[in-house]
């Protein structure tokens, strides 16, 4: 045990094997020039790493928007699968993609709005309906997308979905969609 302790203290204190028990914490040793060089190399290494990360970020920022259309198309394709889990995943992805009017209209042009309405009308469980309503609510921030939804018969599909009073988010999405149609003077009564 004493041998292990002496090896450990020798490693931690970096002392020369001598009679004294004190550790040499001063920076005025013979290795000072070497430690400054190591410190400079380490800092330059971090600088180069940061330059690489910054360059990679700029390249990714320029490159990933081109992948967006492909991912949107895949998400619309997920809505056409029979499995409700994949439909929910596709609807969730479309809701995340619908961040500006251009992307919302791109989703509508790809057939995403019609597929979401189909998903909402044919869904057998509440979670699938909720994801469809959430994605439709995300699309409804664009007036043009709301017009396309109206032309697709969205009001009747939304009104025909059963109410889930215990799920506040579901009711919020449904009421916000109907209110959006009413605000844009579309006939909600029909």
N, C-alpha and C positions, 0 to 999 in steps of 0.2 A: 504494500500500500504506500509506504514511504517512497518507494522507487517511482511509482506512478505519479505521486504528488510532486516529486522533484522534476520529473519530465514535463508535467503539465505546467508547473510554475515557470520552468525554463522556457517553455514554448510561449506562454502568455506574456512573460516579462521581457523576453528576448535578452536575457542577461548572459554575460560571460560566466562560465563556471568559476566562481571565486568564493571567497569566504563570506562575503557580505550577503545579506538577504534582501537588499533594496533593489527595486526595479529601476531601470534607466528609462525615464519617460522624456528626457530632453531631446530636442531635435538637433543638437550640436554634435552628433556622432559622425563617424567616418562614412556612414551610409547616407548622409544628408544629400549629397549631390545626386546619388542614385535615386533616392526617393523623390526628389524634385523632378527628375526626368520621368520617372514612372507616373507621377501625378500629372505631368504635362501630357504624356502619352494617353493616359486615361481620359483626360478632359478633351483632347483632340478626338479620341475615339467616340466619346459621347456627342461631340459636335458633328462628326461625320454621320453617326446614327440618326441624329435629329434632321440633318439635311436629307438623308435618304427617306425618312418617314414623311417629311414635308413634300418631297418630290412625289413619292408614292401616293400621298393624299391628293395632290393636284391632278395627277394622272387618273386616279380612280374617280375623282369628281367629274372629269371630262369624259371618261369612258362609260361609266355606269348608266347615264341617261339613255344610251343607245340600247342597253339591255332591258330598259323599262318596258318597251313595247312587247318584247318577247315574254316577259314575266306577266304582263297584263293579259296577253293572249292565253298563256297557260292557265291563269286564274279563271278566265272566262271558260276555258275548256273544262276546268274542274267542276264548274256548275252543271255540266252536262252529264256527269257521271251519276250512276244510280245510288252510290253509297252516300248517306247523309253526312258522314264525317268529312269526306272530300268536298262536298258542296259547302259545308260550313267553312272549311279552310279556304276555298276559293272566294267565298263572300267576304271573309275576314281580310284576305289579301287585297281585294278590290276596295274595301273600305279604307285600308291604309294607303292605297295608291291615290285615292280621290282627294288630293290635297289642294289642287287649284282647278280653275275652270277648264284649262286645256286638257288636263288629264281626265277630268270628269267626262268631257265630251268625247275623248278618245275611247273611254270605256263604253259609252253609249254607242259610238260608231262600230265598235267591235262586237256589239250584240250583248254586252254585259247587262244592260238594263232589262232587256227582254228576258234574258236567262234568270236574272234575279226575280223578276215578276213570276216567271214560270216556277221557280224554286219556291217562292212564297205561296203560290196557289196550290202546289202539289205536295208540300212538306207534310209529313205525318207527325212530327214531334215539334215541341215548342222551341227547343234550342235552335233548330234549323230555321224556323220562322224568324226567330229573334235575330240571327246573323243576317238573314236576307233583309229584314227591316233596317238593321244597322247600316248595311251597305247602301240601301236605297236612301236612307237619311243622309249619308255622306255624299251621295250624288246630288241630293236635293239642294245643296248650297249653290248650285249653278241654275240660273233661271232657264237657260236653254235645255239643260238636262231635265228639268221639271216639265218643260213643254214636251220633250220626247217621251217622258214617262206617261204624261197625260194621253198622248196620242197612242201609246201602247195599251191603254186601258188600265192604268195603275190604280185609279181611284176605286173601281169596283173590286179589284183583287185585294187591295189594302182593307177596304171596308168589310170584305167577306172573311178576313182572318179572325178567328175567335179571340176574344179578349182574355188576357191572363192578368187578373187584377193583383195577384200576389207578386208579379214581376213588374216593378216600377219602370225599369229600363225599357221593357217591351212596350208598355203603354206610352212611355215618353216618345219613343221612336214613331209609333203609330200616330199619335196625336200631332206630333210635329210635322209629319209628312202631310196629313190631311190639312193642317193649318197652312202649310206652305202652298198647297193647291188653292186653298181659299184666298190667301193673300194675293196670289197672282190672278185672281178672278176666274179660276177654272170652276166649273160647275161641280161642286162636291156633293150636291144632293142626289145626283143621278146614280 
